[in-house]
Amino acid sequence: MTDISCTVVNVDISDDKEPILYIQRYIYPQRVYQVIRKKWDEDTEGKFEPNPDYKDKFWHVNFLLTQEYCSDDEDTEIFALVYRDEENPPVDTDSQEENSDHVEPCLFIVYDAEDMSYLCEPTSNYGEDIAEFDPHDERAFEEIKVSTLREAIDQSIALLGRLIEHGLHPRGILK
């Protein structure tokens, strides 16, 4: 497997209510992914500098990321959502009500407190242009189990990119 380089761009911070959300774009040669996450580690990831071009933009976010986590009810807590960037574009703050098309994320990145690890949970929503994918390929997401959120995001997006490319062309990615 070849590592494909990507550029991670910090886009915006949604800090008007809890939890604070960090919006990033992962730019690969073939496509761009959008990550909306609720944890940032300045010690390992540096200072989050929002892009001023996005200060009047609004992103639709799946409610599962913003709901309050209760450890008594749930085994894992959602820490990040991964979208295909073209399917969840930001809208002007003034037009929030008009654009109510909510897109489901491709992946959830969750934290398992018992194992102290971040995991990837696929949603099977990889885009309308993906006619089919091998279920074996999708199960590979569930094998991701790492100690940092950033590592889980990086590994999940790399795998998602391969799944999408091969979903456009009918052949498996992990055989």
C-alpha positions in Angstrom: 0.0 0.0 0.0 1.3 3.4 -1.0 1.0 6.4 1.3 -0.6 9.3 -0.5 0.2 12.7 1.0 -2.5 15.0 2.0 -2.7 18.6 3.3 -4.7 19.3 6.4 -6.2 22.8 6.4 -7.9 24.2 9.5 -11.1 25.9 8.4 -13.1 27.2 11.3 -14.0 26.9 15.0 -17.6 26.7 16.0 -17.4 28.0 19.5 -20.8 29.7 19.9 -22.0 26.8 22.1 -20.8 23.6 23.7 -19.1 21.4 22.5 -16.6 23.5 20.6 -16.2 22.0 17.1 -13.2 22.2 14.9 -13.7 22.0 11.2 -10.8 20.8 8.9 -10.4 19.9 5.3 -8.1 16.9 4.3 -7.0 17.6 0.8 -5.8 14.6 -1.2 -4.9 14.7 -5.0 -8.2 12.9 -5.9 -10.7 14.5 -3.5 -11.2 16.5 -0.3 -12.7 15.3 2.9 -14.2 17.4 5.7 -13.7 16.5 9.3 -15.8 18.1 12.1 -14.3 17.2 15.5 -14.8 18.1 19.1 -11.3 17.7 20.5 -8.1 19.5 19.7 -4.7 18.8 21.3 -2.5 21.9 21.0 0.5 20.1 22.4 0.7 17.6 19.6 -1.3 19.3 16.8 -0.3 23.0 17.3 -2.5 26.0 17.6 -5.7 25.9 15.6 -5.8 28.9 13.4 -9.2 29.4 11.6 -9.3 30.6 8.1 -10.9 34.1 8.0 -12.6 33.3 4.7 -15.0 31.1 6.5 -16.0 33.3 9.4 -19.5 33.9 8.0 -20.1 30.3 7.0 -22.2 27.6 8.6 -21.9 23.8 8.4 -24.6 21.3 9.0 -23.5 18.8 11.7 -25.0 15.5 12.6 -26.7 15.8 16.0 -24.8 12.8 17.3 -21.6 14.9 17.5 -23.3 17.6 19.6 -25.5 15.5 21.9 -24.4 15.1 25.5 -22.5 11.8 26.1 -23.6 9.7 29.0 -21.2 6.9 29.9 -24.0 4.9 31.6 -26.0 4.6 28.4 -23.3 4.3 25.7 -20.0 2.4 25.3 -18.4 4.9 23.0 -18.5 8.7 22.5 -18.4 10.3 19.1 -15.5 12.7 18.7 -15.4 13.3 14.9 -17.5 13.0 11.7 -15.9 12.6 8.3 -17.8 13.8 5.2 -16.9 14.1 1.5 -16.3 17.8 1.3 -18.4 18.3 -1.9 -21.4 16.8 -0.2 -21.5 19.0 2.9 -20.5 22.5 1.7 -20.7 25.4 4.1 -23.5 27.9 3.5 -23.7 31.6 4.3 -24.8 32.3 7.9 -27.8 34.2 6.6 -29.1 31.2 4.5 -28.9 28.6 7.3 -32.7 28.0 7.2 -32.9 27.8 3.4 -30.3 25.0 3.1 -31.7 22.2 5.1 -30.3 19.3 3.2 -28.6 17.3 5.9 -25.9 14.9 4.6 -25.0 11.8 6.6 -21.3 11.5 7.4 -19.2 8.7 5.8 -17.6 7.8 9.1 -17.8 8.3 12.9 -14.6 8.4 14.9 -15.5 7.3 18.4 -13.6 6.9 21.7 -13.9 3.8 23.8 -13.1 4.8 27.4 -12.8 1.2 28.5 -10.0 0.4 26.0 -8.7 4.0 25.9 -8.7 3.9 22.1 -10.2 5.7 19.2 -12.2 3.6 16.7 -13.8 4.1 13.3 -17.4 3.3 12.7 -18.5 3.2 9.1 -22.0 4.5 8.1 -22.2 3.0 4.6 -22.9 6.5 3.3 -20.0 7.0 0.9 -21.6 9.2 -1.7 -24.2 8.8 -4.4 -21.5 8.0 -7.1 -20.5 4.8 -5.2 -22.6 2.1 -6.8 -21.3 -0.7 -4.7 -18.4 -1.7 -2.4 -17.1 -5.0 -1.1 -18.4 -5.5 2.5 -14.9 -6.9 3.3 -13.5 -3.5 2.5 -16.0 -1.8 4.8 -15.1 -4.1 7.7 -11.5 -2.9 7.5 -12.7 0.4 9.1 -13.7 -1.6 12.2 -10.1 -2.8 12.6 -8.8 0.7 13.2 -8.0 1.0 16.9 -5.5 3.7 17.9 -4.5 5.9 20.8 -5.0 9.3 19.3 -7.9 11.0 17.6 -5.7 12.4 14.8 -4.3 8.9 14.1 -7.8 7.5 13.9 -8.9 10.3 11.5 -5.8 9.9 9.3 -6.1 6.1 9.0 -9.9 6.2 8.5 -9.7 8.9 5.7 -6.9 7.0 3.9 -9.0 3.8 3.9 -12.1 5.8 2.9 -10.3 7.2 -0.1 -9.3 3.7 -1.3 -12.9 2.4 -0.7 -14.4 5.3 -2.8 -11.8 4.9 -5.6 -12.5 1.2 -5.8 -16.3 1.8 -5.4 -16.1 3.9 -8.6 -14.3 0.9 -10.2 -15.7 -2.5 -9.1 -12.8 -4.3 -7.4 -11.9 -4.8 -3.7 -9.2 -2.8 -2.0 -7.9 -5.1 0.7 -7.6 -8.5 -1.1 
